[in-house]
Amino acid sequence: MPVRAAKGDLLHDRYRIDRIIGQGGYGCIYLAEDTRLSGRFCAIKQVSYDASLPPKLLEESRDQFLKEATVLARLDHPNLPKVSDYFSIGEDDYLVMDYVPGDDLRTLVSKAVAEKRFLDEEDVLDWARQIGDALDYLHNQQPPIVHRDIKPSNLKLTPTGLVKLVDFGLVKLLAPGEVTITIMQGQGTAIYTPLEQYGGDSLHTDRRADIYAFGGTLYHLLTNQAPVNVRDRFLDPKSLPAPRALNPSISARVEEAVLWALQLHPDDRPADVRTFLKALTGESTNHLRAGLGGNGTKRAERMSDADWRLVAISAGLGFLSLLLTLLRNL
């Protein structure tokens, strides 16, 4: 088990630990204050490695962490926390990123279940637009970045309505000709993980793995029920209930798109996030990577309609004013 930092500990002569805000078998996430920037709080992800790994594989894993941390630090997107620092202490590596306030989407689903209601489809679609925007951004980096652990608990809804993808624990760079190393042990959360992601890293894991997990996340948000584990689905292809069988208020279009994303074979899924979002929402995806966030897409569309109405009203009033002026001069 990794050694945990305690409240008040100072990491890297800079970050004072406040408390643990997330943890797993191979690391945890701390809330910490940046002592060089008074009042700034950040999230620090501790990455610990399996001590039983052969020395060469352990060295490759740590090299991979440093490579991926460097790439993550260059990312700049409103639906991703900004990575600001990374460092090592002893046998552990640490990634420093913005602290994101608010509830994660798993908490929102749990509240809906407790209140015997479903999350509103339009809210879920707005979150999907934001998540899709972030994934499209990651997938179009050079080399492309595959997150590989999309799930409700890794998505936080801020008080302003912005959804942020907060955990990069299983990120993978799709560098041509390279077999990369998972920087933390494990293969993602089983109920959201596609079949091709089991059994370790391989060149068979690509963007469509994120699309499967994205679809599984939306299935959970819309139905209050996690999707059936992919291994069980492989043994019994009919074991996954249709979303509308669990929540009849889901639109047929959304159900069809979610089930498309959850196809067992990657070739049977949408080829990219844009294709999936178009099927999911019925909208053009030209807004992607436009810097909109937190209801931004829907607000932008509403503003666009309002602008056209304002132009029409202004033009009408201008014409009426001109007509009255001409009549007075007759």
N, C-alpha and C positions, 0 to 999 in steps of 0.2 A: 504494500500500500504506500502511496506517496506521502511525504511529510507535509502536513498542512501548516500554513502560516496562521498566526493567532492575531487577534485584534490588537492593534497598536504596533505590530511588526513593521519595519521599514524595509521594503524591497528595493534593490538596485539604488540605494541611497536617495530614493526619490518618492516612492509610492507607499503611503501609510495605510495599512489594512484596516478597514472598518468592519467587514463581516464577509462570510461566504454567502453567495447568492445562487450558487449552482454547483453540483458536484456529481462525479461518476467514479467508476472504478480506477480510472487512469488519469485523474486530474480534477480540478475544480475551478470555479470562477469566483473571484473576489471583487467586492466593491472597495475601492481604495481612493484616497485623496492624493492628488498630485501636489506635493509640498513645494514644488517650484512655481506652480500656478495656483495660488491660494483660492479655495472655493471650487476648484474643478475636480469633479469626481469621475473616475473611469472604471471600466471593467477590465480585470486582468485574468486572462485564461492561463492556468498552469497546465503544462503538458508534461506528463510523466510517461515513462516508457517501461515496457515489460522487461524486468531484470533478467528473464530467462532467454532473451534474444541473443543470438550469437553476436560477438563484438563487431563483426563487419556489418551486419544488418542494423545494429544499433547506431553505428556511425553513419550509415546511409540514411537512417530515419532522421537523425538530428540534422544532417546536411539538407535533407528534404524540407524540414521545418524552416530552416533559415532561408532557403530559396523561396518557399511559399510565403513566409512572413514578409520578405522583400516585395513580392508581387502584391500582396494584400495592402501593404502600406501605400502603394501607388493608386489604389482604387478611390474613386470619388463619385459617389452616387447617393442621392437623397434617401434611398431605401436600404442603404448599407451603413453600418457604423464605421466611422473612420478609424483605421488602425494607425496609431501614432508612435508606437515603440515596440521593440522586442529585445529580449535579453535572456541570458542563461544564468542559473545559480546551481552549482553542483551538477547533479544528473538531470535536472529539470529545465525546461524551456518555458518562457513566458511571452504572451502576446498581449499588448496593451491597446485597448480600443475605447471609443466613446461609451459611456454608460447610457443605456436607453431606458428611460422611465416608462411606466405603464404596465398593463397586464399582458401576458402572452395569450395567444389565441386558444391554447388548451384550457386556460382558466375561464375564458369566455364561453367555451363549449360546456365546461362543467357547470357554470352558472345557469346556462340555458337548460341543461338536463335537470338540475335541481328545481328549476321553476316550471318544468314540464312545457317547454316551448322550444321552438327552433330559431336559430339565428336568421335574420332577414336575408333573403337571397340577394337583394341589391347591395347590402353591406358586404356580403361575402364576395360578390363580383367586383366591388370596388377594391377590396383587399387583394383579390386575384390580379387585377390590373397592376397594382403596385408591386406585388411579388413577381409577376411576369416581367415587369419592366426591369427589376433588379437582376433576374435570371438572364434575360436577354443581354443585358450589359455584361454580365460575367461570361456568358457563352461566346460573346464577340470580342473578348480580349485576345491578345496574341502573346502566348498561346492561350487557347480557351480555358476557362476555369469552370469546373464542375463542382458544385457544392456537396452533393451526395448525402445530405442529411436534412432535407426539407421536411418539416413536421410542425404541427401547431405550437409546440413548446419552444421552437426556435424562431417564432415570429411574434414580435411585440407590437402592440398597438399603443402609440404614444397618446398623451392627452390632446394633441392637436389633430389626431386622426391619421397620422403617418404610420404605416406599417414598416417595420425594419426586420431584416433577416439577420439575427444576432450571433449565430454560432458558425465558426469556420473550422470546426474540429476535424472534419473528414475531407476537407477540400482537396481537389486533385487537379494538377495542371496537365492538360492534354498535349504535352510536347511530343512532336513526331518522333517515333522510334524509341521513346523512353518508356520503361515500365516504372511508374512512380511508386513511392512508399507511402502508405497511410500514416499520417503524423501521429495519430492516436490509434491504439488497438481497437478493433471492432469494425463492424460493417454497416453502421447506421442503425436506426431503430427498425426492428424487424417488420412491423406492420406497415411501414411506408417504404420498405426497401425492395427494389425490383430483383428478379431472379438472377440477373447477370451480375449483380453486385456481391453475391455470396461467394465465398471461397477465396477472398483476397483480391488484391489489385490485379487487373489485367487490362489489356488494350481493348477489351470488349465493353468497358464501361465508358459511356460517352454522355452527351447532353440529354439523351432520352432517358437516362436513369433519373435525372432531376425532374423530367416531365412526369414520370411514373409517381415519384414522391409528391410532386405538386398536385397531381390528380388525387392521390390518396389523402392528402391534407384537405383538399376541397370536399372530398367525399365525407370526411369526418365532420367538417364544419357545417355541412348542409344537412347531415342525417343524424348528428349526435352519436354516431357509432363509428368506431374505427374500422377501416377495411379489413377483410380477412387476410391473414398472413399469406404471402405469396406462395410459400411451400405447401400450405394446405390447399390453396387454389390450384396449384399444379396437380395435386392428387385428385381434386374434385373441382373441375372448372365451373361447376354450377353453384359453388358454395358462397359466392359473393352476391348478396341481395342487391337488386336494382335500387338506386337511390330513391326513386319515387315510390317504391314499395315501403320505404321507411318514412318518407316525408312527401306526401302527395302534392304539396304546394311547390315542389321543385319543378321548374319548367322542363319540357321535353328536350329542348335544345341543350340546356345545361347538363341534364342527365346523360345525354348522348356523348357530349364532349368529355365529361369526367370518365365515363366508361372507356372511351377511346384512349385516354391517357393511361388507364389502368390495364391495358392489354399486356398479357404475359410476355410476349415476344417483342423486343424493341422495334423490329421492323413494322409491327402492326400499330405502333403509336404515332402521334404527330411527329413530324421530322424536326420541328423546332418550336420554340415558345410562341413565336408570332402566329404560327399556324394553329396552335392549340388555343390561344386567346381569341383568335377570330372565330373559331368554332364555338368557344364558350360564350362569348358575348354577342356575336353577330356583328361586331364593329370592325372598322379598319384599325390596324395596329400602327398607323403612322405616328401616333403620339408617343410610341416607346422611345425611351432615352431622351425625352424632351425636357427632363428635369422637373416633371410634375410629381407631386406626392401628396399623400394624405387627402383623399377625396379630390386631389388636384385634377385628375382626368375628368371626373364628372363635373367639377366646378368649371373647368375650362370649356367643356361642351355647353354648359348652361350659359356661361358668359358669352360664348360665341353667338348663341341664339339671341340673347338679350341685346348684344351689340347690333345685330341685324335689325331687330325690332326698333332699337333706338335710331338707327340710321333712317329707317322707313318713316318713323314719326317725325324726325327732324326735317326730312325732305318734304313731307306733307305740310308741316307748319310753315316751312320756308315758301312753298308754293302758294299756300293760302295768304301769307303776308304779302307776297308779290302781287297776287290777284287783287287784294283789297287796296293796295297802293295804286294800281292801275285804274281801279274803279273810281277812286277819289279824284284822280287827275282827269277823268273824262268830263 
